[in-house]
């Protein structure tokens, strides 16, 4: 199945109304066309949603350098069969020219910096934030809390200011050079789904009160992820949790830990998922156990009797029924009661660069005992935190 790959202006700078910058859709009939994506591959995860993708551009050095310096954070969309099938942002790039490789990445950018330290009375303290507003307006706010031991406020603030100066902008860093090498230029582009921005800020809404798990997830999304994400479907989960973390944790990391405890189906805690899909909506809900895809004769279909295979670019994580599995039995009280069913937790699709594509489904097990164990571990953690508070 055919697909289109389009690059748009970064969302943070154009009020979520992107203007198209470049169509990098490859044409396998003309593989040497410049500034067309080669080797496009991407993944979608059940927990996370649109995940990662990558491709390489070849062309004039000046064109590649312009893309390298102007399109970090650019909005990326893949479309197939009249639907949007993946979206994310340009997260990291590596430009290679004449044997030298330079990298620009959000992984090395922090424009909101604090330092955590122990003061002279051995009390844990944290500095106020130092920020670079120009970087924040250009790329969005990415926070860093730097640990510092056995220092007081003044040196902690000096360290904070130095870190901000070094890390506020995603500058090009030379990662490798091969002397004597003179050749063509290439640009490797790594894309990430917007769920990655959920870890750009630290969770800030924990107030040491008790609340339902789903309410805490909502507060984290609307407060700590609002630069890029929107709250989507949030299924009610009445499991009571204490909104507190012992250490500073990033927003998505907190959501990840909370969802290890599952979601109530009225009787039991069953596997749940949080993921980001079209228009950057973050959803939190129970995993649907009704089969969405059917595996037959080595192919994936959207109905048991369908003749045409599913468009691989449109396939998303879901429960799959293997119609060729020889065992047809029901497993009482299991999460998936039909032995033929399995949960496809991740979908990779590769462009074979010949007009065809390759679908790579990945499975994952969910064990009810693991969910119960996560709940008990969380309960013990909260009890220990309360003990420490009472001890002063």
Order of alpha helices (4+ residues) and beta strands (2+ residues): beta-beta-beta-beta-alpha-beta-beta-beta-beta-beta-beta-alpha-beta-alpha-beta-beta-beta-alpha-beta-beta-alpha-beta-beta-beta-beta-beta-beta-beta-beta-beta-alpha
